[in-house]
Amino acid sequence: MTDSSRADSFPLHRRDIAKQIFDSGGENLLIVTGLGSTNWDFTAAGDCERIFPLWGAMGGAIPLGLGLAMARPEKRVLVATGDADTLMGLGSLTTVAVQMPDNLTITVFDNERYGETGMQATATAHNADIAAIAAASGIPVTGTIRDQEEMDTALPEVLEGRGPAVFVIKVRAEKLPFVLPPKDGAYLKDRFRIALLGDTGIV
Ligand SMILES: Cc1ncc(C[n+]2csc(CCOP(=O)(O)OP(=O)(O)O)c2C)c(N)n1
């Protein structure tokens, strides 16, 4: 058994990392956030129409980001999601490596917990290594970020490097206040499509 409480003292705070990515990303960046904490992190960073938050569909953030990256090759697509969401849809990593979209970055905010449902330990608190799984799936750029210096070094690669890329960001297991995005799925879809396609996006 590994120490499943080690994430309680990881140095990186998820809200700071989301803000750093969001603030550096610019207008060209489309962001898909996974159910649970990454939704709240990016809403706190700056709720806006270029973020598409998933309110459910566990395992769905990576496939949705993949489809978006393939449909919009001129845009940069960033998926930010949790370790449990990623573990639930591991096969999607193999599909990313089949399709090889060079404009897709997946950031896994790995708190080693099922944050939303009571902070139970996930497999990454034990022996699972999502960056290694991504590499073994054939994803060409992978890495694990554990402190601010590594985050600062990786940031240009996260935002502009040739993908597809998977960066596991080890973040502290902390319960934070909710900062909820809008809940209306039709509204979220429409505002995202208008941001992408203009007014014709919803006719
Ligand atoms: C199919 C399915 N199973 C379980 C849930 C309940 N659930 C919602 S969020 C969550 C945990 C998410 O954990 P993670 O993706 O690691 O995000 P974080 O810990 O950062 O919040 C679970 C189990 C769900 N929404 N859908």
The ligand as an SDF file (V2000), in Angstrom:
LIG
                    3D

 26 27  0  0  0  0  0  0  0  0999 V2000
  -20.8370    7.6330  -13.9040 C   0  0  0  0  0  0  0  0  0  0  0  0
  -20.6760    8.4090  -12.6380 C   0  0  0  0  0  0  0  0  0  0  0  0
  -20.2050    7.8090  -11.5450 N   0  0  0  0  0  0  0  0  0  0  0  0
  -20.0360    8.5350  -10.4170 C   0  0  0  0  0  0  0  0  0  0  0  0
  -20.3780    9.8550  -10.3720 C   0  0  0  0  0  0  0  0  0  0  0  0
  -20.2390   10.6380   -9.0860 C   0  0  0  0  0  0  0  0  0  0  0  0
  -19.1050   11.5320   -9.1240 N   0  0  0  0  0  0  0  0  0  0  0  0
  -19.2550   12.8240   -9.4480 C   0  0  0  0  0  0  0  0  0  0  0  0
  -17.8160   13.6570   -9.3850 S   0  0  0  0  0  0  0  0  0  0  0  0
  -16.9800   12.2690   -8.8800 C   0  0  0  0  0  0  0  0  0  0  0  0
  -15.5140   12.2960   -8.5600 C   0  0  0  0  0  0  0  0  0  0  0  0
  -14.7240   13.1680   -9.4700 C   0  0  0  0  0  0  0  0  0  0  0  0
  -13.3680   13.0570   -9.1050 O   0  0  0  0  0  0  0  0  0  0  0  0
  -12.2610   13.6960   -9.9980 P   0  0  0  0  0  0  0  0  0  0  0  0
  -12.5880   13.5460  -11.4400 O   0  0  0  0  0  0  0  0  0  0  0  0
  -10.9390   13.1760   -9.5450 O   0  0  0  0  0  0  0  0  0  0  0  0
  -12.3990   15.2300   -9.6730 O   0  0  0  0  0  0  0  0  0  0  0  0
  -11.9860   16.0550   -8.3480 P   0  0  0  0  0  0  0  0  0  0  0  0
  -11.4790   15.1300   -7.3150 O   0  0  0  0  0  0  0  0  0  0  0  0
  -10.9280   16.9890   -8.8410 O   0  0  0  0  0  0  0  0  0  0  0  0
  -13.2450   16.7810   -7.9690 O   0  0  0  0  0  0  0  0  0  0  0  0
  -17.8400   11.1820   -8.7860 C   0  0  0  0  0  0  0  0  0  0  0  0
  -17.4320    9.8160   -8.3670 C   0  0  0  0  0  0  0  0  0  0  0  0
  -20.8600   10.4390  -11.5540 C   0  0  0  0  0  0  0  0  0  0  0  0
  -21.1790   11.7360  -11.6120 N   0  0  0  0  0  0  0  0  0  0  0  0
  -21.0120    9.6970  -12.6690 N   0  0  0  0  0  0  0  0  0  0  0  0
  1  2  1  0
  2  3  1  0
  2 26  2  0
  3  4  2  0
  4  5  1  0
  5  6  1  0
  5 24  2  0
  6  7  1  0
  7  8  2  0
  7 22  1  0
  8  9  1  0
  9 10  1  0
 10 11  1  0
 10 22  2  0
 11 12  1  0
 12 13  1  0
 13 14  1  0
 14 15  2  0
 14 16  1  0
 14 17  1  0
 17 18  1  0
 18 19  2  0
 18 20  1  0
 18 21  1  0
 22 23  1  0
 24 25  1  0
 24 26  1  0
M  CHG  1   7   1
M  END
$$$$
